[in-house]
């Protein structure tokens, strides 16, 4: 998941320690899910009905450790998605910004946790770089190459979300929501990288003897993968373009200062070529589980929400029933669903000592023991957890957990390491690069 992954990348800790166990959490008062970064006391500037803060992050990020060692250096975090920017930054960054689709007009902003107002330079930059400037028709740059690699442009799994179509060309101007249309193109990443250049200039990053930290999350790759699949023409064309954009950014940075670069990912994904084209219909799953519990324990509104990988039950029913029996019956039912590999009673699992066997071990590490979650389910291998996605992630299977890690150091010899990396390894490499001594 985006939130868990970014938090693990920049803290080096697992969700059980850093506290971020999903993109969203269930709010019992609202009886719905909310963003895990939704800090009700910190409205987004320019979109006061939205909120964002790192309050639920329990440990320091690499940037916070860096600032603790040297308060004069600068830490910047930029992303398309709010949760990516916030959870990379942590609590002490000098500047944090993301693209807020809910603002009027949509634009880059931050929340009152990080600033009392949008800085003047960003106000002016937003005015001179409106969304409309990036709403360009997306054409495939090398159709013959893409066809040779991936076959035909049209795949059955591709999703025509935001009225963008499933084959090239894609016109974001056809979308009913400008921000949603733009994020389904590489030009959203171009937008973020253009802001990165301006931010480097405004904060004079790399112009003194201190090591500054610039963190950028290229969220468009994730969005395009969800919509079109990770082996689609769109995904590959986007990667080629983003690779070029990042190369140009690095060349520009190297013309100004000394640069060390790290590239990684917050999660993996299901490869299209291995997908079983089976889905977990989460709404139908919740309804069938509810009906099953009605038969076993009596009529009630048992299921509050199914949001992979979690299932939330109505905790108000706890006083009336043997709750552990309800959870165990739910697990038995879920384990019989063809698209589900296994299910778990989190009320029981998270209170145990750390399990030795997988996947129980990964689930234990990935869920905090005080979380408002009842059940956890793992789709079968290569089964899509959400019916609306061409490809997705968020399971305990290796293809979702292992990520690449590329590092360029100015004085390092070329080498490779065959070991498998996951997100929690990345922060240790960053700390090594930045000579950070981790404190309590």
N, C-alpha and C positions, 0 to 999 in steps of 0.2 A: 504494500500500500504506500501511497505517496507520503503520508504523514509519518508512519512508522519508519519508513526507509530513510527519509531525510533526517529524522531525529537520530537514528542509529548511525548514519554516515558521519554526522558532525559531533556526536558524543562518544562513540565507540562503545555504547552500552546497548543492551537488549531492552525491548519494551517493558519487561517486568521491572527494570531498574529505572529507565528514563521516563516511564509513565505514559507514553504515547502508543496506544495499542490499536488504533484505527483512524481512518479519516474522519469518522463521525462517532458520536456517543449518543446513547439514548437519554433523553431528558424526561423524567417521570412527570414533572409538572406540565410540560407542553405535550406529553404523550407522543413525541416524535423525536427523530434524530436531529442533532445539531452538530456543527463542525467542532472537532476536538479543540480547535484554537479559538472557539467562540468565547471570548472573555467579555461578559456583559457590561463591564465597566469601561471598556475601551473601544468606542465606536471607530469605524473606518472614516477617515477624513474625506468628506465629500459624499459619503454614503452612510449616514448615521444609523440606518436600520441594520447595517452589517457591523460585526464586531470581530476583533482579532487581537490575540496576545499569546505569549508563550507561557502563560501562568501554569499550565498543566505539565510543563516540562520540568522534571524533578532534578536534573543534573546539568552541569555546565557543558556548553558546546566548546569546540576547539577555539572559536573566536573569543568566547568569554575567558578561557584559560590564557589566551594570548594577551588580551587586554589586562588581565590580572598581573601578568609578568611585566607588561609595558603599557601603561595607560595612554601613552602618547601615540601609539600606532593606531591605524584605522581598520575597522572591520565593516564590510559592506555586503549586503545580501539582496539579490535581485531575482525575481522570478515572474512567470506569468501567473502561477497559482499562489494564492495567499499563504496556504499552509506550507508550501515549499520555502518561501521567503522567510516566514516567521520561524520555522523550526530549524533552518540552517543558522539563522542569526542568533537565536537564544535571547538573552535578556540584556545584553550590554553592547549591542552593535551601534555603530555611529550612524548608519543609514540602512533602512529596510524599506523596500518598495515592491509592489506587485501590480498587476493589471486588474482593476476592479470593474467587472462587467456591470455591477449594480450602481455604479456612479452615474451621474447625469451631467455631462456626457461621460461614457466609459473612458477611463484614463488610468494612468499609473498614480498610485497614492500609497499611503501608509495608514497606521492607526494611531490613536491618541496615546497608546502605550509607548510609542517611539518618538512622537513629536506632538507639540501643541497645535501646529498648523503645517500645511504643506509648504515646504520651502519655496521662496520666490523663484529660484532657478528652475525648480521642477514645474511650477505653475506655467512659467514661460515656455519651457520645453514642451509640455503637453499641448500648449496652444500652437506652437510651431510644428508639432508632430502629431496631428490629429489622427484618429483611427482611420479616417477616410483615405489618408495617404498610403496606407498599407493594405487597403481592400482591393488587391490586384487579382486578376484572373490567374489561376494556377494551371499552367500547362506543363506536361512532362518534358523535361529537357532532352532526354535521350531515349525515345520510345523503343528503338531497336535493341538497345542494351537492356532495358527493363524487360522486354519480351523474352530475350535470350535467357535472362536470369530467372524470371518468374512466370513465364508463360503469358497468357492473355491478361489484359487489364481487368476484365470483369471476373470477379469471383463471387460465388453464391453467398458467402458469409458477409460481404461488405454491406455497411449500413449507410443508407442515404439520410443521415441525420442533418438537421438544419437545412433541408432542401438543397443540399450541395451535390447530389448525384453520386453514383458509384464508379464512374469512369471519367477520365480526363476529357475536357478541361473542367475545373471546379471554380465557380464564381462565388466568392463570399458575399457579394452584394445581393445574391438571391436569398440569403438567410433572413429570417424574421428578426433575429437578434444579431447585431453587428459583431459583438464580442464572440459569440459562439461560432459565427461563420469564419471570423478571422483565425480563431485558434485551431481550426481544421485545415490550416495552410501553413507552409513554412514561414510566411510573412509575420506570424506572431513571434517566432524566434528572432527574426530580423529586428522586430520592434524592441524586444528585450535587449538584444546586443547593441542596438543603437543607443539605448538608455545607458548601458554599461559604459560606453565611450564617454558620454556626457558626465556620468558620475565620477569616472576616473579623473576627468579634468576638474570638476568642482571640488573634489576632496584632495586633489594633488597626490593621488596614490603613487607610491614608488618614487617620490622625489626627495626623500631624505634617507638617513641611515637605518630607519626602522623598517621592519618587514610588515607590509600591509596585506590584508587578506580580502580578496574579491571573490565572492561566491555567486555563481550564476546557475540557476536551474532552467534548463531548456525543456519546459513542460510540454511544448507542442508535439514532441516526439511521442509522448505518452498518449495524448489525445488522438493523434493520427493513427497510432497503433490500435487503440480501442475501436475506432470507426472503420478502418479499412483492413486491419490485420497486419501482423509484423512481417509478412512476406509479400506484401502487395506492392504494386507500382508506386502508390502514394508514399508508403513507408520508405522505400528505397530512394525515391526521388527526394524526399525530405531529408534523409540522412546525407545524401550527396551535397545538398544545398547547405545544410547546417554545418557539415564538415568544412565547407569552403568559408562560411561566415566566421566560424571559430578560428580558422587559420588566418583570416584577414585581421581578426581582433588581436590574435597573439602577435602577429607581425607588427601591428600598430603599437601594442604594448612594449614590444622589444625595442622599438625605435625610441621609446621614452625612458626605459628602465630595464633592470635585470628581472627576468621572469622565470619562475618555476611553475609548472602546470600539472594539474591532476585532473583526469577525466574518469568518471565512474557512473554508476546508475543506482537509483534507489530501489530497483527491483528488476526481475526478469520478466518473461512473458511466455505464453504458450505458442510454440512454433506452429504456423498454419499447416505445414506438411504433416504434422502428427495429430492435429485436432481430430477428435472423434465426431465432431459436429453434433454432439449431444449437449443439452443445456440443462441447467437447473432453473426452473421457473420458480423464482423465489416467492411470488405472490401465491401461486398454487400450492407451493410447499407449506406455507404458513396456514393456508386454509385447510389442507389435509391433516396437518398436525393438530390443529384446533379441533377438527371433527373427531380425530382419534382420541384425544384427551377427554372430549365430551363423553364418549362411549365408556371410557375407563373410570372417570372420576365424577361425571355429572356435567351438566351444561354450564358453561362459563365462557367468557372471552379470554381464552388462555394466551394467545399469541399477540403480543404488541407489535413486533416488527421482525422481519427476516431481512438481514442486510449482511450478505456474505462477508466473513465466515461466521457471523454471530447470529443467534436467535435470542430475542428478548421476550420473556414471558411477563405476565402481569403480576408484579410483586405484591399487589394488594391481596392476592389470593393465598399468599403464604400462610397466613394465620388460620385458614380454613382447611388446609390439606397438609398431608405429609409431603413436604416440598421435595425432599430428596427422592421420594417414590415417584413424584411427578416428573422430575428431571430424568431419572433412570428409565422411566417408561418412554419418555420422549426420545432418548438415545436409542432405545430398542427399535422404535418406529423408524427413526431416521436411518438406521443401519440397514433397513430393508428397502430403502429407496434406491432404485437401480443406478441413478446418476451420482450417488454419494458413496464415497469409499469408506468413510468412518465418521462417527459423531462422538462428542464428549460432553460430560457433565462438568462444567467449569466450576460449579460450586464445590465439587469434590476434588477435581484435579488440581486446582490452583492452591489448595490448602495442604497438599502432600509435599514432602521433600521433592527435590528435583528428580524427575524420572530419568532412568538410564536409557530407555528405549525410545526410538523415534516411531511415530511423530509426536508422542506425548511430551517428549523433552522440548521440542520446538514450540509446541503450543504453550507449555508451562512458561517458557522463556518469553513468549510473545504476548502474554496476557497478564495484566497486573492483578494481584490477588484481591484488590478491593474494588474491581471494576463492576459496573452494573450490567453484567452479561451472564446469561444462564447456560447457553448451549453453544457449541462450536462444531461446525461440520466441514469436512474436506471433500470436495468433489472428486470423482474418479480421475485418474491420470488423464490429462488432455481433454477433460470435460470443461466446457465454458461455464463459470459460475453465474453468469448473467446473460439472459436471453437477448439483450439489446446490444451486445458487444461482438465485434468480429474477432477480437482477441482480448485477453485480459490477464490478470495476475492475482496475487493475494492468497495463494495456497501454500501448503507446507512441502510441495513437491520441489525437487532440486532446480527444475527449470525456472521456477519463480524466485528462488533464493540466491542463486549464484550470480555474481555480477562481474563485469570486467573492471580492471583497474589499470589505467595507463598513467605513467608519471614521466615527465620531462624535467630533469634537473640540469641546471646550467653546467655543472661539473661532473655529472654522473656518466659512467660508461654504460653502453647499451647492454642490457641483460633482460632475461625473462624468468619468470617464476611459474612452474607448473602447478603450484598449489591452488586449491579452490578458495576463492575469497567470498565472503559475504559482507554485508554493509558494516558490521561492527569492526571489521579489520581496517577499514579505511581511515578512521580517525587516528589510529595508532601510527599509520604511515604519515598522516598530516602532522601529528605531533613530532615525529622524527624529523620531517622536513623543516619544521619551524622551531626545533630545539625546545619544545615545551616540556616542562616537568609537571606531570599531572599531580594536582593537590587534592586533598580531601574536600 
